[in-house]
Amino acid sequence: MDAETIRELDRRHLWHPYAPAAPATPAHPVAGAEGVRLRLSDGREVIDGMSSWWAAIHGHNHPRLNAAVRDQVGTMAHVMFGGLTHEPAVRVARRLAAMTGMERVFLADSGSVAVEVAIKMAVQATGRSRLLTVRGGYHGDTFGAMAVCDPVNGMHHMFTGVLPRHVFADRPPGGYGRPLGSSGQSPDEGAGGGAWPVDEAYLRHLDELVARHAGELAAVIVEPVVQGAGGMRFYHPAYLRRLRELADAHGLLLIADEIATGFGRTGELFGCDHAGVTPDIMCVGKALTGGYLTMAATLCTAEVAERVGVLMHGPTFMGNPLAAAVADASLTLLGERPWRHEVGRIEDGLAEGLAEAARAPGVKDVRVLGAIGVIETRAPVDVAKVQDIVMEHGVWLRPFGHLIYTMPPYGTLPDDLARITQAMLAAAHALPA
Ligand SMILES: *Cc1c(COP(=O)(O)O)cnc(C)c1O
């Protein structure tokens, strides 16, 4: 099919994420993907600065991941998981348990479903039904998950009467990550000796809110340290530590949604590692299969599993062998690659390459944590215009709201990273003041 036919049929029949039926700017047809690059149907090549939404941490068309899918498809593509089991599922479960210290693994078919399952676990384990979360969060698009997304960003007003009403703490104060010198986010060198400050008033706010609602709460659910699609904000691990302490003090469960933060993206294996806390329930997804197939997981401790009893969930494609096999291969690959070094090198490159953006009049903040680089703008981003600019630089990004951001594959080399940051700088300097 030629690119024009694809574009035409796409416009006629498909929905795209968070888009009207026939959006003003059509989607770009992609013909192939290799390493850190996407090959567009018109022949252009662009660096996948988004890792295809946090997922393709090893890059595209990876021989080891290809082989895992190919070997598995020749053996067994899928069997039901009710009453049956198989090697790919137990392999990935054993590996996840070893990586996280959580005993029990529920294999779900997407991140949102993993969050639904986490909520069910918490409700079944405690007999209570409300959750506490923080504003500015994002946990997925299904109804249970949407109910704990930021009420404003998450468009709760469009679904009033459908969504359960949970308890929302204020957005955690920003201020964590790689210091960027005089431009962009940096701790106050004078006061804190270079350490990010902790807002004591915010800790008290958490104390009061949890104490007030403890009797009706099943769990606290948060994205550890990085709030992703809710605004790409980094917050101090002290707030996560306090939530862990409060959950313990009041008999609540702590659910860590590590779907974006998991598997090294923030510079630690999991977001919770920044705070040195372990959750009772944990969701992983996105990078789990290295971006190959849709699979996520909800993990919990042995104690939670015992309190849950019969868990009332069971998707048709639960434990899909193809997805499980490629997840196991992706986690093996992660264990072999020097991801800490690679993410650290990307963090250095992003900090160096993006710091200057803070001088652009249209830029409000620049921040970097691990292999995540964010330019927050003063006005909402003209997505089509920014995309034109970065694509001229040979880079694919998908800005939203007030954000131009990147989370490239871990193997992104310095030259390609420099192209990404140069593209972002060009976009920042073209913003209206
Ligand atoms: C992407 C995301 C989800 C939802 O995952 P899907 O696979 O898109 O359903 C949930 N929580 C967080 C933190 C995410 O980043």
The ligand as an SDF file (V2000), in Angstrom:
LIG
                    3D

 15 15  0  0  0  0  0  0  0  0999 V2000
    0.6100    4.3960   30.4260 C   0  0  0  0  0  0  0  0  0  0  0  0
    0.2660    4.3010   31.8660 C   0  0  0  0  0  0  0  0  0  0  0  0
   -0.8440    3.5570   32.3130 C   0  0  0  0  0  0  0  0  0  0  0  0
   -1.7930    2.8790   31.3560 C   0  0  0  0  0  0  0  0  0  0  0  0
   -1.1940    1.8740   30.6110 O   0  0  0  0  0  0  0  0  0  0  0  0
   -1.8670    1.3900   29.2230 P   0  0  0  0  0  0  0  0  0  0  0  0
   -1.0320    0.2290   28.8130 O   0  0  0  0  0  0  0  0  0  0  0  0
   -1.7950    2.5590   28.2920 O   0  0  0  0  0  0  0  0  0  0  0  0
   -3.2730    1.0240   29.5390 O   0  0  0  0  0  0  0  0  0  0  0  0
   -1.0800    3.4900   33.6680 C   0  0  0  0  0  0  0  0  0  0  0  0
   -0.2700    4.1090   34.5530 N   0  0  0  0  0  0  0  0  0  0  0  0
    0.8150    4.8250   34.1640 C   0  0  0  0  0  0  0  0  0  0  0  0
    1.6900    5.4580   35.1940 C   0  0  0  0  0  0  0  0  0  0  0  0
    1.1030    4.9500   32.8090 C   0  0  0  0  0  0  0  0  0  0  0  0
    2.1600    5.6870   32.4330 O   0  0  0  0  0  0  0  0  0  0  0  0
  1  2  1  0
  2  3  1  0
  2 14  2  0
  3  4  1  0
  3 10  2  0
  4  5  1  0
  5  6  1  0
  6  7  2  0
  6  8  1  0
  6  9  1  0
 10 11  1  0
 11 12  2  0
 12 13  1  0
 12 14  1  0
 14 15  1  0
M  END
$$$$
